Amino acid sequence: MIITDPAQIEARSMQIIESELTAEIPEEHRAVVKRVIHCTADFDYAVNLCFSAHAVELALAALRGGCDIVTDTQMARSGVNKAAAARLGCEIHCFMSDPDVAAEAKTRGITRAAVSMEKAAKLKKPLIFAVGNAPTALLKLCELIDAGALAPRLVIGVPVGFVNVVESKEEIMHTGVPYIVARGRKGGSNVAAAIVNALMYEITR
């Protein structure tokens, strides 16, 4: 039978994921893992997603407090559910397209992703970072955290690719900040947005 109702499609998808999910996943991580599998159809995330201790609990507390969310791509920003964010009082930022970021990156010979993280560090509200594309964004976050210039409530580290990707994910896991990381080469802006949405849905649905 062909299902056309969007709510039924999502519900049926989640039923299929639940029936095929064989990995042992802690209950507090399950909604995030399932949401990522839902957006990728890739069950490797049941194993690849790594959570620091109490990461979900701390992220939910930050979201309930109306923290802001910073993404490294406009695609990730577009994928975050705006209605859910608005209900929580969370603003979503992406500075990658800002002219001052582009100019600074060109002057210094570094990536816009790195400069955009420096700009985000100046925001006054508590922050959740969702990095789905640029490992240089994760590396800059590590630098800012180590320097005491930034204390994120959560770092979602899921850049995809080949250069600096694995290394940047491993580094963020040793900074002492709460994290959700997709170990290895897999990830993407859609995965970053899916994790943010999964966390928000725990509160708003």
N, C-alpha and C positions, 0 to 999 in steps of 0.2 A: 504494500500500500504506500502510495506517495503521500508524504506529509508536507503541507504547505504553510501551516500556521507557524510563525516564528517561535512562539513560546513552546509549542509542541516539538519543534525541531531541536531546540536547545535541550529540552527535557529528555528527549529520546537519545540525543547525543551523549548526555551525561550518564544515562542508563547503560549505554553501550560501553562507555569508558569504564564505568564501575565494574561491569561484568568481565572486562578483559584485563583489568588492572590486577596484576599478580604480585607486584612488589609490596613488601611490608612498609607502609608509610604511616608515620605518626598521625593521629587524628587531627592535630592542630595544623598540619601541613597539607592535609588532603585536598582542601578546597583550592589551594594555590596550584598544586600539582595537576589536579583535574582540569582547571581552567587553562593551564598552559598546554596540556595535551589536547584540549578542545580546540585551541586555535592553531595547532600545528599538526594534529593527527600523528604525533610522534611519541611513542611510549618510552623512548629513551629518557625522557625528562623525569620519569618516575625514579630513575637512578641518578641522573646528572644534577638535579636540583639539590643544592646543599643549603641548609639553614643554620645560622648560628643559634646558640641557646636563646630561647625566648624571643626570637626575631619576630614572629607573627604577633605575639602578645604585645611587644613594644611598639610595633608598627600600628596595630589597632588603637593603642592608647594615643599615639601621635595623631592619627587620623581623626579620632574622636575630639581631639583638642584643636582641630582645624589647621594642622600643619600644611605647609605648601609642598608642592611636588615639582621637582626639576627633572626634565628629560634632556637627552643629548640629541634628539632629532625631532623635527616637526611631525614626522610620522608617528612616533611614540606619543607625542602630545595629542595628536588627533585621535589616537586609539583609546585614550583614557576617557572613561564615561564622564562627560561634563555634568550631567544631571546629578549623578552620585557625588561628585566632587563638590558641587554647589551646595548640596544638602549638608555636607560636612563642613562647609566653610573653607574648603581647600582651593587655593589658586594653583593653576598649572603653568609653569614657566618653561620656555625653551628660548635660549638666547643665541642660538646658532646663526640666525639670519640677521641679527642686529648689526648695523653698519659699524659701530664702534668695535664690536668683537672681530669682525672681518679685518678692519684696519689694524687693530692691535696684533692679530695673528700674523698678518703679512709683515709688519714691522719687525716682529720678534722671530719670525721664521718658525713658528709652531702652529699647531692645528687650532682651528676655531673651536673645536670641542674642548681643548684644554683651557682656552681663554674663557669660554662660556662657563666652565666650572669655577674659575676665579671670580667671575662676575656674580655667579649664584652664591658664592661664599659670603658675599656682602649683604645678602638678604637678612632681614631681622627675625623672621619667624623660624620656628623649628622646620627642618627640611627632611623630606624623603627624596633620594636621588634614584632615578630609573634610567640606567644606561644600557641601551640595546644595540648600539652600533659602533661606538668609538672607544677602543681600548685606551687611547690617549686621555679620554675623559676620566676613566677609572684610575689611570696612573697619576693624573693631576689631583684627583680626590685623595689618593694615598699620600701624596706630598703635602696637601693642605691639612689633612688629618694629623700626620706626623709632626707638622709644624705647630699644631695647636690652633690653627686658624679656622677649623671647621669641626663640628661634632654632629654628623648626621644622625637622625633617629633611625634611619635604615638606608642601606645602599643595596639596590637591586643591580647586580652586575651580570648582565647577560649579553655582552657584545658578541657578534658573530664574525667569523673570519679566520685568518691564518697568521697575520703578523701582530705580535704583542698580545694576542687575544688570551691565550692560555695563561701567560705570565701575569697579565694585569688582573685576571680573576684570582689567581693564587695570592697576589700581593694584597688585594683588598680584604681577603680573608684573614690576614695577619695584622690588621690595623687595630683590632679591638672594638670596632663599631659593629652594630647589628647588620647582618647581611643575608640576602638570598642570592645565590650565585649558581649559574649553570656552568658547571665545570666542563672543560673541553672547548671545542671550536663552535659548538652550536649555540644559537640564541637569536637575537634580532629585536627590532623595534616592536614587532607584534608581541613577542614574548614579554618584553618589559611592560608594555601596556596591559597585557593579560594579568600579570602579577599584581599590578596596582589595582586593577578592577576586581580581581578576586578578593583582595584585602578589603576594599571598600564595600563590596557586596556582603561581606560578613557582618557589616554594620547596617547597611541601608536597605537590605532586602528582607 
